[in-house]
Amino acid sequence: MTVPHPFSPEGRAHALEEMARTRLDVLVVGGGITGAGIARDAALRGWRVGLVEKEDFGSGTSSRSSKIIHGGVRYLEYGQFLLVRESARERRVLRHIAPHLVHPIPFLYPIFGGDRFWMIRVGMALFDRMASATPAERSRTLDPALVRERLPGLRDPLRGGVLYMEYITDDARFTTENALSAALHGARVANHARAQLLVSRGQVVGAEVTDALTGRTRAVHARVVVNATGPWAAHTLAAADLSPARPLVLSKGIHLLLDASALPIRGACFLKASGGRRGLAMRRMDHVYVGTSDEEYGGPLDAPRTTRAEVEELLSMVQDCFPSAGLRIEHVRATWAGIRTLVLQRGKTTRDTSRADAVWSDTPGLVTIAGGKLTTYRPMARRTLRAVARQLGEDPPGPDRTAEVILPGGELMGRDPEGYRKTRARALATRGVGPEAVARLTWLYGRQLDDLLALADRDPAWLELLHPDVPALRGEALLAAEREMASTLIDFMDRRSALLLFGPGQGETAAPAAAEVLGDVLGWSAERRAGELAAYRAYAAEHRVPAPPP
Ligand SMILES: Cc1cc2nc3c(=O)[nH]c(=O)nc-3n(C[C@H](O)[C@H](O)[C@H](O)COP(=O)(O)OP(=O)(O)OC[C@H]3O[C@@H](n4cnc5c(N)ncnc54)[C@H](O)[C@@H]3O)c2cc1C
């Protein structure tokens, strides 16, 4: 019997069956970056691993971040040196294992009258040392004219700035590629599979896993279960009558997407309004996104959305930073909201609370991890697996290989990612793919570009656009369904292709063609195709600017 690709529809069904058939060493619940990273690390060490995600990989906070692989310069202010050091060093590892998805971006720290320039300069020099920065990454001081060249229209009184290097990613694809890497190294992985912890005589022994696509529930047994459900961590425990050993607090952060023509900045920057409010702005191709608020959150965990008041407040902060840009609410193309899980520090606001993760295991058979960052997911996985090993009473079969094994999309890039991108861009252009689509594809994908070219060898129609207005190809939808476990139209439009947040008009005009391609692979009826389309349209509307209250 041939084994199906682990992220094909058959591979997903096979994984669910296999999970129920064998007792796993580790069952990871939650397919955000934390759970995907833990599953990958555990599989690479040789443990028998399962990973289940109730919706889609990255559908929680891990597709709603600021999408920066960053050193956390800001945390120096709070004296969190260990976190800064860990984050700063991780950047190089992540660039190595994901050269296709971790793009360098110059980051500018503008300095205004009243700021302590010398302190920021000293802080940045310290950061360079902690990060073991290469000459290209090292910080340098810019005069106000050079700052304004990069950030036109920035407010006064500007005294200069410090420029250094950070990295920008697509968080949802990054998460999915970690889950795929886990599967390619032996983990059984399924999305749209909700887990409910199974407790027997005070010990967690596995989980009941319900496949949302078929409605079938199976018992999955594991020697240790890892609760990596992020904002849902306390909820996952409460559903099994357990409670978190560490008090948690949630905070909500939002982002707004603008056309770069409305705010034509180069690279990324910290924002500081005249009243002291802070944020950041990031350029991603023809877009700029700005964020983020940071407010304690007690609302629903599923589908957090921006409110009109939050959008207006964030926009007014950006307007204050760039008074001559003439930014209006009509310039906002998309919005997103994410929830942070923080370990409560009494007397501190959520903004000032440490971003460090916490791992605990006070119930036999269960390890919980909460908090942390996208950037530090690898060391977080290492700490979690240490607790798993303690529960199992044995060392992992093999060493940590997560810094060496390249993520699937980066495999063909070798030491010359730029050279790889250029040759694939030429090959796509030669076959008639337009420049806008080529730019988007080479930003988002690595070896998938070869897969697209191979599809075109079979049938050139796979390189046609899903819609003339949207620079995305029919072949992307095919690959997403066949090899990336896209099981719904939202999976593809939001988390595989990034069209929801970064496509023109949320990529809505491309959605019908995408639904056809997905539906053919996944065997959808005409009714199901219509339902998927309606669900996507409603979802897209929730990611635009909310209407003002009547
Ligand atoms: C506004 C904002 C901006 C940020 N920006 C950055 C940044 O730029 N850089 C950075 O390094 N970090 C950033 N972070 C932090 C980073 O995004 C988070 O630390 C990270 O995404 C959390 O991942 P997670 O896997 O723990 O949680 P999640 O991504 O939320 O994953 C948890 C998953 O568990 C699933 N789940 C829940 N219950 C169940 C169940 N019963 N069964 C199965 N699955 C279940 C959920 O569906 C969800 O997908 C940001 C955070 C926020 C909020």
The ligand as an SDF file (V2000), in Angstrom:
LIG
                    3D

 53 58  0  0  0  0  0  0  0  0999 V2000
   -1.4190   41.2200   18.3680 C   0  0  0  0  0  0  0  0  0  0  0  0
   -0.2790   40.2620   18.5250 C   0  0  0  0  0  0  0  0  0  0  0  0
    0.9080   40.4890   17.8410 C   0  0  0  0  0  0  0  0  0  0  0  0
    1.9750   39.5960   17.9870 C   0  0  0  0  0  0  0  0  0  0  0  0
    3.1040   39.8080   17.2570 N   0  0  0  0  0  0  0  0  0  0  0  0
    4.1430   38.9520   17.3800 C   0  0  0  0  0  0  0  0  0  0  0  0
    5.2890   39.1230   16.5670 C   0  0  0  0  0  0  0  0  0  0  0  0
    5.3400   39.9850   15.6950 O   0  0  0  0  0  0  0  0  0  0  0  0
    6.3350   38.2760   16.7720 N   0  0  0  0  0  0  0  0  0  0  0  0
    6.3040   37.2840   17.6930 C   0  0  0  0  0  0  0  0  0  0  0  0
    7.3150   36.5960   17.8520 O   0  0  0  0  0  0  0  0  0  0  0  0
    5.1980   37.0610   18.4520 N   0  0  0  0  0  0  0  0  0  0  0  0
    4.1200   37.8640   18.2930 C   0  0  0  0  0  0  0  0  0  0  0  0
    2.9830   37.6500   19.0100 N   0  0  0  0  0  0  0  0  0  0  0  0
    2.8970   36.4680   19.8730 C   0  0  0  0  0  0  0  0  0  0  0  0
    2.5670   35.2190   19.0420 C   0  0  0  0  0  0  0  0  0  0  0  0
    1.6780   35.5280   18.0030 O   0  0  0  0  0  0  0  0  0  0  0  0
    1.9520   34.1730   19.9510 C   0  0  0  0  0  0  0  0  0  0  0  0
    2.8110   33.9420   21.0180 O   0  0  0  0  0  0  0  0  0  0  0  0
    1.7250   32.8440   19.2360 C   0  0  0  0  0  0  0  0  0  0  0  0
    1.1120   32.9910   17.9830 O   0  0  0  0  0  0  0  0  0  0  0  0
    0.8750   31.9440   20.1320 C   0  0  0  0  0  0  0  0  0  0  0  0
    0.7910   30.6880   19.5170 O   0  0  0  0  0  0  0  0  0  0  0  0
    0.0300   29.5070   20.2240 P   0  0  0  0  0  0  0  0  0  0  0  0
    0.2480   28.3180   19.3720 O   0  0  0  0  0  0  0  0  0  0  0  0
    0.4290   29.4210   21.6390 O   0  0  0  0  0  0  0  0  0  0  0  0
   -1.4980   29.9410   20.2260 O   0  0  0  0  0  0  0  0  0  0  0  0
   -2.5290   29.8810   19.0000 P   0  0  0  0  0  0  0  0  0  0  0  0
   -1.9110   30.2850   17.7260 O   0  0  0  0  0  0  0  0  0  0  0  0
   -3.7610   30.6070   19.3950 O   0  0  0  0  0  0  0  0  0  0  0  0
   -2.8300   28.3340   18.8640 O   0  0  0  0  0  0  0  0  0  0  0  0
   -3.6430   27.6220   19.7640 C   0  0  0  0  0  0  0  0  0  0  0  0
   -4.4570   26.6620   18.9030 C   0  0  0  0  0  0  0  0  0  0  0  0
   -5.1150   25.7340   19.7230 O   0  0  0  0  0  0  0  0  0  0  0  0
   -6.3100   25.3550   19.0410 C   0  0  0  0  0  0  0  0  0  0  0  0
   -7.2010   24.7140   20.0020 N   0  0  0  0  0  0  0  0  0  0  0  0
   -7.8180   25.2960   21.0590 C   0  0  0  0  0  0  0  0  0  0  0  0
   -8.5560   24.3770   21.7280 N   0  0  0  0  0  0  0  0  0  0  0  0
   -8.3910   23.1970   21.0760 C   0  0  0  0  0  0  0  0  0  0  0  0
   -8.8980   21.8950   21.2850 C   0  0  0  0  0  0  0  0  0  0  0  0
   -9.7280   21.6190   22.2880 N   0  0  0  0  0  0  0  0  0  0  0  0
   -8.5370   20.9140   20.4140 N   0  0  0  0  0  0  0  0  0  0  0  0
   -7.6900   21.1660   19.3790 C   0  0  0  0  0  0  0  0  0  0  0  0
   -7.1750   22.4070   19.1530 N   0  0  0  0  0  0  0  0  0  0  0  0
   -7.5210   23.4070   19.9770 C   0  0  0  0  0  0  0  0  0  0  0  0
   -6.8190   26.6700   18.5020 C   0  0  0  0  0  0  0  0  0  0  0  0
   -7.7240   26.5110   17.4430 O   0  0  0  0  0  0  0  0  0  0  0  0
   -5.5260   27.3620   18.0790 C   0  0  0  0  0  0  0  0  0  0  0  0
   -5.2450   27.1950   16.7010 O   0  0  0  0  0  0  0  0  0  0  0  0
    1.8740   38.4910   18.8630 C   0  0  0  0  0  0  0  0  0  0  0  0
    0.6810   38.2700   19.5480 C   0  0  0  0  0  0  0  0  0  0  0  0
   -0.4020   39.1310   19.3680 C   0  0  0  0  0  0  0  0  0  0  0  0
   -1.6710   38.8730   20.0780 C   0  0  0  0  0  0  0  0  0  0  0  0
  1  2  1  0
  2  3  1  0
  2 52  2  0
  3  4  2  0
  4  5  1  0
  4 50  1  0
  5  6  2  0
  6  7  1  0
  6 13  1  0
  7  8  2  0
  7  9  1  0
  9 10  1  0
 10 11  2  0
 10 12  1  0
 12 13  2  0
 13 14  1  0
 14 15  1  0
 14 50  1  0
 15 16  1  0
 16 17  1  0
 16 18  1  0
 18 19  1  0
 18 20  1  0
 20 21  1  0
 20 22  1  0
 22 23  1  0
 23 24  1  0
 24 25  2  0
 24 26  1  0
 24 27  1  0
 27 28  1  0
 28 29  2  0
 28 30  1  0
 28 31  1  0
 31 32  1  0
 32 33  1  0
 33 34  1  0
 33 48  1  0
 34 35  1  0
 35 36  1  0
 35 46  1  0
 36 37  1  0
 36 45  1  0
 37 38  2  0
 38 39  1  0
 39 40  1  0
 39 45  2  0
 40 41  1  0
 40 42  2  0
 42 43  1  0
 43 44  2  0
 44 45  1  0
 46 47  1  0
 46 48  1  0
 48 49  1  0
 50 51  2  0
 51 52  1  0
 52 53  1  0
M  END
$$$$
